[in-house]
Amino acid sequence: MSMISTTSTKNLVLVSGRAHPELAEQVATELGTTLVPTEARTFSNGEIYARYGDSVRGCDAFVIQAHTQPINEWLMEQLIMVDALKRASAKRITVVAPFYPYARQDKKGRGREPISARLVADMFKAAGADRIMSVDLHAAQIQGFFDGPVDHLFAMPVLLEHFKKQLDPATLTVVSPDMGRVRVADIWSDKLGAPLAIIHKRRDPRVPNEVSVHEIVGEVEGRVCLLVDDMIDTGRTIAKGAEALKDNGATSVVVAATHAVFSDPATEVLQSDWIDQVVVTDTLPLAQDKRWDRLTVLPIAPLLARAIREVFEDGSVTSMFDGAA
C-alpha cells in the first residue's frame, strides 16, 4: 500500500479526486509516495461512485480535490471519497481543498441569502472529515465555520520568490484591487520593500462580476504596478483595475493571484493591452487553451506537500509562514 512510514505506527495515505490528478501526483512525488489506487466513476444519471483499491484502516488520510468547473460535481465527489474513508475505518481524514468551494459566499450581504461557505464546512464534517487544509481563503473567517482544525496555507512565499527575481523594488508599487485586500497587499509591500497603492471601486449589486473603478490612492505614475489578489474569476475586475492604473501613468501592470478560476471570458480579458503579465499558481487545473504567452503558472505542490508532512508528523503548519502573513 502507498504510505510513508515514520518512527510512529501511523501510515500516511494520499488519495485524489478526478478534478486535478496532476496536482495530486506532484504532491505525492514531493512526499516520496504514490496515490492510493481509487476507482471513481460517474453513472449515466450523474451519481458518483468511489472505492479504494487498498486498505485504509487506521491510516492518516489526505483527500485532495480541486474545485474547478463543474464545481458541484467535484465537491460531491470529495464528500463521497471522505465518506468511503470513514466507513473503511481511516483513523483521521483531512480534506485538502486548495481552492475552497463557495468561499465568496462567506456572509449575508442582504436578507434571505445563504452562507454557503459554512454549509460546505458542515457537509465536510458530516461526511467524516476531521480537518481541512486550504490555500488563501477568500475570507479568513471561514476557518471558524468548521468544527475542527483548519490549516490555512498562504501562497505568498511561492509568489514572492518569483517576483523577487523579476521586479526591481526601486520602480515597483504594490496595488490592492480593493479595500478588502489592503492588509494582504500591505504585507506584499513590506516583503518587497515597495510602496502601496489602493484601487477604490464600487460594485453594482444588480450586475454580478461587474465593477466600476473610481480612483487610485497612492503613487503609480511611472511605476511598475504589481496588482495582487487571491483569485481571478472572469478577469473583468482585474482588467478594469489595470486600465485605471495605466490611465494614471503606470508603465506596466503585473497581476499576481493564487487561484486561476478563469471563467469565460477571462483568458480573452486578461490578454488586454492593460495587463503586461499574469502570474498564478496551479491550485486549479488550467487547460492549454486557457494559457497564453504572458501567463506564468507556479507549482503549489511543494507547499501542500510540506503542510501535509507537518500535519502527519504532528508538526507546526503555522511555522511555515512565520512573518509571512
Stockholm file with secondary structure:
# STOCKHOLM 1.0

chainA/1-325         MSMISTTSTKNLVLVSGRAHPELAEQVATELGTTLVPTEARTFSNGEIYARYGDSVRGCDAFVIQAHTQPINEWLMEQLIMVDALKRASAKRITVVAPFYPYARQDKKGRGREPISARLVADMFKAAGADRIMSVDLHAAQIQGFFDGPVDHLFAMPVLLEHFKKQLDPATLTVVSPDMGRVRVADIWSDKLGAPLAIIHKRRDPRVPNEVSVHEIVGEVEGRVCLLVDDMIDTGRTIAKGAEALKDNGATSVVVAATHAVFSDPATEVLQSDWIDQVVVTDTLPLAQDKRWDRLTVLPIAPLLARAIREVFEDGSVTSMFDGAA
#=GR chainA/1-325 SS CCCCBCSSSCBEEEEECSSCHHHHHHHHHHHTCCCCCEEEEECTTSCEEEEESSCCTTCEEEEECCCCSSHHHHHHHHHHHHHHHHHTTCSEEEEECSSCTTTTCCSCSSTTCCCHHHHHHHHHHHHTCSEEEEESCSSGGGGGGSSSCEEEECSHHHHHHHHHHHCCGGGEEEEESSGGGHHHHHHHHHHHTCCEEEEEEEECTTSTTCEEEEEEESCCTTSEEEEEEEEESSSHHHHHHHHHHHHTTCSEEEEEEEEECCCTTHHHHTTSTTCSEEEEESSSCCCGGGCCTTEEEECCHHHHHHHHHHHHTTCCSGGGGTTTC
#=GC SS_cons         CCCCBCSSSCBEEEEECSSCHHHHHHHHHHHTCCCCCEEEEECTTSCEEEEESSCCTTCEEEEECCCCSSHHHHHHHHHHHHHHHHHTTCSEEEEECSSCTTTTCCSCSSTTCCCHHHHHHHHHHHHTCSEEEEESCSSGGGGGGSSSCEEEECSHHHHHHHHHHHCCGGGEEEEESSGGGHHHHHHHHHHHTCCEEEEEEEECTTSTTCEEEEEEESCCTTSEEEEEEEEESSSHHHHHHHHHHHHTTCSEEEEEEEEECCCTTHHHHTTSTTCSEEEEESSSCCCGGGCCTTEEEECCHHHHHHHHHHHHTTCCSGGGGTTTC
//
